Amino acid sequence: MNEMTKLTAKDFATDQEVRWCPGCGDYAVLKAVQRTMPELGVRPENVVFVSGIGCSSRFPYYMETYGFHTIHGRAPTFATGIKLANPELDVWIITGDGDALSIGGNHTMHILRRNLDCQILLFNNEIYGLTKGQYSPTSRVGTRSPSTPFGSVDRPASPCAFALGSGARFVARGIDVHKNLPDVFKAAHAHRGASFVEIYQNCIVYNDDVFAPFTAKENAGNQLWLKAGEPMLFAGGTKGIALDRDQLAVKVVEVEGGDWQTAGVLVHDPKNRSVAHMLVEMPLVGFPVALGVVYEDPAPTFESAVVEQNMQASAGKTPNLQALVSKGQSWEVTKEPHAI
Amino acid sequence: MPATIWRHSPIFRPRSARPQGTTFGVSAFQINFGSSAIETAGDAPDVLVAMNPAALRVNVDALKPGGLIIADEGEFGARNLAKAGYESNPLEDGSLAKWQLVSFNISQLTMDAVKPFGLGNKEALRCKNMWTLGLALWMFDRDRGPIEEWLRTKFAKAPELAEANIAALNAGHAYGETAEIGGQIPQHHIEPAPAEPGLYRTVTGAEAISLGLVVGAQLAGLKMFFGGYPITPASAILHHLSRLKEYGVTTFQAEDEIAAIGSAIGASFAGSLGVTSSSGPGIALKAEAMGLAIMTELPLVIVNSQRGGPSTGLPTKTEQSDLYQAVYGRNGDAPMPVIAARSPADAFDCAIEACRIATQYMTPVMLLTDGYIANAAEPWKVPDMGRYQPFPVRFHDEAPAEGQPVNPYARDEKLARVWIKPGTPKLTHRIGGIEKNAGTGHIDYAPANHQKMTDIRAGKVAGVDIPDQEVTLGEAGGWLAVVGWGSTFGPIHQAVRRARGRGLDVSHVHIRHIWPLPGNLGDLLRRYKRVIVPEMNSGQLKTVLRDQYLVDARPVTKVSGQPFKISEIEAAIEEALA
């Protein structure tokens, strides 16, 4: 009678024609999410996908769940109302680098600090795709785009550093086409609280191969997949991340013959916030890119605190509208007073 | 118009030999001031300044219901309370609920203000009378110049005392301005005394709106979600609602105005009644989200406590200049019902009406009030809740037949779409801000579909069932109609009554439903030879009436941040009849 086992990825796909450019990284993410859903043991009717505006924000239309395609940058606000109104719902926010960090930066900060129980999937392609290729708040200095024909001059924001700085209790990274992406989603879903996932997503039209230095097959050695309790090794185990205690920074060390202990390679502790900061801020050149669950340290969620307080404040009180409107000091008028 | 009377104790140095702090030692006197002759010297005062518990105890019963108490909470310590015979602190125990209470530590604020003058504690504290006077001058828009002159003359031999007192005066004045407390203070009163026998209480507009929203949500059978962001003069609604959790109310102080409305719309999507509230600048920020609520056809109540504009404008002053913003202020063809409250008590019924329209028609509704209504208190005949008809919401939960699509945009005869809560099996669907198919809600850019959906959105709002317009005072036709809306009700009503008393053929038509307008309004207005529209803006309702009915409505406008005087409306009536 367990209907849940019957669900497949197909049960989470709508009949709507998917309208992203051929070859867009969004397709891979969509497939990964649809593949993940049946494994989460959720019913489609209890899931809500909420998005803002941008290429990725069309996502809800393709998920056979409840969905709300809202306005630019504001998806976290709608998600907050949905979750507070019905904490039983499983809320996913789909956003992009412009949506979450430019027009919606404020809301991203606040939903993370409040720790609303939801999954935030930030599709980072370092470009404004829907509006045809302007540089974004995550574009690297020198990005040539229709609005920056001579190259952008402002320094980019780092989504995961922003999330940590905002007080996020779960920060993870993935790559659109990587096989590990469903595992990242599962970890995000299992975490109670706001789970922030940055997905490196290739925009084939306006910013193709911008992540190739670590996503291309030949560069896979630059991916550092973090696993709790395991050493931070990459490049086939020949290199690792160690702590430079003088500089209070992380450094890359060579690992000889698998002896990571001697090389001083760090063991990943997702609860270590300081190391998490260092990992997400490692520069692209000379360091690998930290992927997987970088940081996880659960804390009470916003909606549970609100529900708890509402219950406490209501305890022992019987709602009575007549009493409510009669409250305060009242007086009886028995005869007609004189007019002013 | 009754003059403003305010009584205070002891603002200047008490000349009582009785022990200070006891009820025998209280010396008090009353100042009357007003722009016209004082006709009602025997009336209860509007404002009581209580410098200590004893002063409060002795004088408070003389204060009219809804009057303002300004108390120096620095003097309400255990010792002074005991001296005055109070068992608990009246500033905290709710016993002053009949009045409006504003309390701050005037003693401390005064000490801070006069610190640079190096006075002793006792002398410094004497300046608190001047501090309070400065606050009062700010509240009532009076000039500080004459007081400064008087202080300089009085303390000619001790100029440092004069300067300290002036510093205190200025500090009190500045406090009023920066703390934006003017919004809490009734600066005039317009409602006639209650005429009907019954149980009365005082209510401010913000309270009445809060209560009306709670009742409205209960009549709809819904939980209420209120998303708000602090702004003068709307914050009071957030404050009131945050104490009413046992009525299924969740309040959320959002990070900004947009988050406030976004969360409210999200809550409506999830099956609660979403409510948000703000004032002009905040409403401007919410405009895009209102468009989304119109597009997704979700119920939502937006309360706009209007204040002087544009931009930050005059946060503590009243104005009615957001009518265009309410009716027209969104991108695209975005019709939305608009209701305007005329007084604190009327705001209760208006809030219920807003909830009814929002839930019955699946639409955002804007409720217009203003700084005056929101914060002024007036006696209110406690309504009999048994006389309010419930309007229960029925969520759609029937799954479509096998192979048939879910139709979240299926409609009833009122053109209201079905409301499907997430969590309902077999009815998963997606909504959003992109134009949607008339039935399935799927994205649909087809020209004919957009025409159809635009027509439906307009038709639904145009068809909202609202009562026919009645003549508020006078006849349904004649020489002159004075048409008003919102908080100009009082002065217009009085002016028309006086003019009619002099035999003039003039009637008062007060409009509650600003959009859609009552179905018979055009016909009614055409039965008058002349129509004037007094408004605290540059003629916004006037323009709407001209547009809708091609009537020669003439503006009577005032945007000084002050309400109309009765005499100003009377002059306009005389002029229109000349």
HADDOCK unambig.tbl for C-alpha pairs under 7 A between the chains (distance, minus, plus):
assign (segid A and resid 45 and name CA) (segid B and resid 422 and name CA) 6.22 0.50 0.50
assign (segid A and resid 45 and name CA) (segid B and resid 423 and name CA) 4.79 0.50 0.50
assign (segid A and resid 45 and name CA) (segid B and resid 424 and name CA) 5.89 0.50 0.50
assign (segid A and resid 45 and name CA) (segid B and resid 425 and name CA) 5.29 0.50 0.50
assign (segid A and resid 45 and name CA) (segid B and resid 428 and name CA) 5.77 0.50 0.50
assign (segid A and resid 46 and name CA) (segid B and resid 422 and name CA) 6.45 0.50 0.50
assign (segid A and resid 46 and name CA) (segid B and resid 423 and name CA) 4.64 0.50 0.50
assign (segid A and resid 60 and name CA) (segid B and resid 430 and name CA) 6.88 0.50 0.50
assign (segid A and resid 61 and name CA) (segid B and resid 430 and name CA) 6.05 0.50 0.50
assign (segid A and resid 64 and name CA) (segid B and resid 428 and name CA) 6.51 0.50 0.50
assign (segid A and resid 65 and name CA) (segid B and resid 428 and name CA) 5.10 0.50 0.50
assign (segid A and resid 65 and name CA) (segid B and resid 429 and name CA) 6.50 0.50 0.50
assign (segid A and resid 66 and name CA) (segid B and resid 422 and name CA) 6.02 0.50 0.50
assign (segid A and resid 66 and name CA) (segid B and resid 428 and name CA) 4.80 0.50 0.50
assign (segid A and resid 66 and name CA) (segid B and resid 429 and name CA) 5.07 0.50 0.50
assign (segid A and resid 66 and name CA) (segid B and resid 430 and name CA) 5.65 0.50 0.50
assign (segid A and resid 67 and name CA) (segid B and resid 429 and name CA) 6.32 0.50 0.50
assign (segid A and resid 67 and name CA) (segid B and resid 430 and name CA) 4.29 0.50 0.50
assign (segid A and resid 67 and name CA) (segid B and resid 431 and name CA) 6.30 0.50 0.50
assign (segid A and resid 68 and name CA) (segid B and resid 430 and name CA) 5.70 0.50 0.50
assign (segid A and resid 68 and name CA) (segid B and resid 431 and name CA) 5.12 0.50 0.50
assign (segid A and resid 68 and name CA) (segid B and resid 432 and name CA) 5.42 0.50 0.50
assign (segid A and resid 69 and name CA) (segid B and resid 431 and name CA) 6.22 0.50 0.50
assign (segid A and resid 69 and name CA) (segid B and resid 432 and name CA) 4.23 0.50 0.50
assign (segid A and resid 69 and name CA) (segid B and resid 433 and name CA) 6.50 0.50 0.50
assign (segid A and resid 70 and name CA) (segid B and resid 432 and name CA) 5.50 0.50 0.50
assign (segid A and resid 70 and name CA) (segid B and resid 433 and name CA) 6.03 0.50 0.50
assign (segid A and resid 74 and name CA) (segid B and resid 262 and name CA) 6.98 0.50 0.50
assign (segid A and resid 77 and name CA) (segid B and resid 259 and name CA) 4.90 0.50 0.50
assign (segid A and resid 77 and name CA) (segid B and resid 262 and name CA) 5.03 0.50 0.50
assign (segid A and resid 77 and name CA) (segid B and resid 263 and name CA) 4.85 0.50 0.50
assign (segid A and resid 78 and name CA) (segid B and resid 262 and name CA) 4.82 0.50 0.50
assign (segid A and resid 78 and name CA) (segid B and resid 263 and name CA) 4.53 0.50 0.50
assign (segid A and resid 78 and name CA) (segid B and resid 265 and name CA) 6.47 0.50 0.50
assign (segid A and resid 78 and name CA) (segid B and resid 266 and name CA) 4.20 0.50 0.50
assign (segid A and resid 79 and name CA) (segid B and resid 263 and name CA) 6.97 0.50 0.50
assign (segid A and resid 79 and name CA) (segid B and resid 266 and name CA) 6.21 0.50 0.50
assign (segid A and resid 80 and name CA) (segid B and resid 263 and name CA) 5.67 0.50 0.50
assign (segid A and resid 81 and name CA) (segid B and resid 263 and name CA) 3.88 0.50 0.50
assign (segid A and resid 81 and name CA) (segid B and resid 264 and name CA) 5.77 0.50 0.50
assign (segid A and resid 81 and name CA) (segid B and resid 266 and name CA) 4.50 0.50 0.50
assign (segid A and resid 81 and name CA) (segid B and resid 267 and name CA) 4.35 0.50 0.50
assign (segid A and resid 82 and name CA) (segid B and resid 266 and name CA) 4.68 0.50 0.50
assign (segid A and resid 82 and name CA) (segid B and resid 267 and name CA) 4.65 0.50 0.50
assign (segid A and resid 82 and name CA) (segid B and resid 269 and name CA) 6.88 0.50 0.50
assign (segid A and resid 82 and name CA) (segid B and resid 270 and name CA) 5.28 0.50 0.50
assign (segid A and resid 85 and name CA) (segid B and resid 267 and name CA) 5.15 0.50 0.50
assign (segid A and resid 85 and name CA) (segid B and resid 270 and name CA) 6.13 0.50 0.50
assign (segid A and resid 85 and name CA) (segid B and resid 272 and name CA) 6.24 0.50 0.50
assign (segid A and resid 86 and name CA) (segid B and resid 270 and name CA) 6.51 0.50 0.50
assign (segid A and resid 110 and name CA) (segid B and resid 255 and name CA) 6.91 0.50 0.50
assign (segid A and resid 310 and name CA) (segid B and resid 245 and name CA) 5.75 0.50 0.50
assign (segid A and resid 313 and name CA) (segid B and resid 245 and name CA) 6.42 0.50 0.50
assign (segid A and resid 313 and name CA) (segid B and resid 246 and name CA) 6.94 0.50 0.50
assign (segid A and resid 314 and name CA) (segid B and resid 245 and name CA) 5.90 0.50 0.50
assign (segid A and resid 314 and name CA) (segid B and resid 246 and name CA) 4.28 0.50 0.50
assign (segid A and resid 317 and name CA) (segid B and resid 246 and name CA) 6.53 0.50 0.50
assign (segid A and resid 319 and name CA) (segid B and resid 246 and name CA) 6.06 0.50 0.50
assign (segid A and resid 319 and name CA) (segid B and resid 247 and name CA) 5.80 0.50 0.50
assign (segid A and resid 321 and name CA) (segid B and resid 215 and name CA) 6.90 0.50 0.50
assign (segid A and resid 321 and name CA) (segid B and resid 385 and name CA) 6.88 0.50 0.50
assign (segid A and resid 322 and name CA) (segid B and resid 384 and name CA) 6.97 0.50 0.50
assign (segid A and resid 322 and name CA) (segid B and resid 385 and name CA) 5.73 0.50 0.50
assign (segid A and resid 325 and name CA) (segid B and resid 211 and name CA) 6.83 0.50 0.50
assign (segid A and resid 325 and name CA) (segid B and resid 382 and name CA) 6.51 0.50 0.50
assign (segid A and resid 326 and name CA) (segid B and resid 382 and name CA) 5.97 0.50 0.50
assign (segid A and resid 328 and name CA) (segid B and resid 97 and name CA) 5.44 0.50 0.50
assign (segid A and resid 328 and name CA) (segid B and resid 98 and name CA) 6.61 0.50 0.50
assign (segid A and resid 329 and name CA) (segid B and resid 97 and name CA) 5.72 0.50 0.50
assign (segid A and resid 329 and name CA) (segid B and resid 98 and name CA) 5.00 0.50 0.50
assign (segid A and resid 329 and name CA) (segid B and resid 201 and name CA) 6.10 0.50 0.50
assign (segid A and resid 330 and name CA) (segid B and resid 199 and name CA) 6.72 0.50 0.50
assign (segid A and resid 330 and name CA) (segid B and resid 200 and name CA) 5.33 0.50 0.50
assign (segid A and resid 330 and name CA) (segid B and resid 201 and name CA) 4.20 0.50 0.50
assign (segid A and resid 331 and name CA) (segid B and resid 199 and name CA) 5.74 0.50 0.50
assign (segid A and resid 331 and name CA) (segid B and resid 200 and name CA) 5.25 0.50 0.50
assign (segid A and resid 331 and name CA) (segid B and resid 201 and name CA) 6.32 0.50 0.50
assign (segid A and resid 332 and name CA) (segid B and resid 198 and name CA) 5.62 0.50 0.50
assign (segid A and resid 332 and name CA) (segid B and resid 199 and name CA) 4.50 0.50 0.50
assign (segid A and resid 332 and name CA) (segid B and resid 200 and name CA) 5.99 0.50 0.50
assign (segid A and resid 333 and name CA) (segid B and resid 197 and name CA) 4.72 0.50 0.50
assign (segid A and resid 333 and name CA) (segid B and resid 198 and name CA) 5.18 0.50 0.50
assign (segid A and resid 333 and name CA) (segid B and resid 199 and name CA) 6.25 0.50 0.50
assign (segid A and resid 334 and name CA) (segid B and resid 197 and name CA) 4.93 0.50 0.50
assign (segid A and resid 334 and name CA) (segid B and resid 198 and name CA) 6.51 0.50 0.50
assign (segid A and resid 335 and name CA) (segid B and resid 197 and name CA) 5.81 0.50 0.50
assign (segid A and resid 336 and name CA) (segid B and resid 195 and name CA) 5.48 0.50 0.50
assign (segid A and resid 336 and name CA) (segid B and resid 196 and name CA) 6.34 0.50 0.50
assign (segid A and resid 336 and name CA) (segid B and resid 197 and name CA) 6.45 0.50 0.50
assign (segid A and resid 337 and name CA) (segid B and resid 195 and name CA) 6.23 0.50 0.50
assign (segid A and resid 339 and name CA) (segid B and resid 192 and name CA) 6.61 0.50 0.50
assign (segid A and resid 339 and name CA) (segid B and resid 193 and name CA) 6.09 0.50 0.50
assign (segid A and resid 340 and name CA) (segid B and resid 192 and name CA) 6.00 0.50 0.50
assign (segid A and resid 340 and name CA) (segid B and resid 193 and name CA) 6.49 0.50 0.50
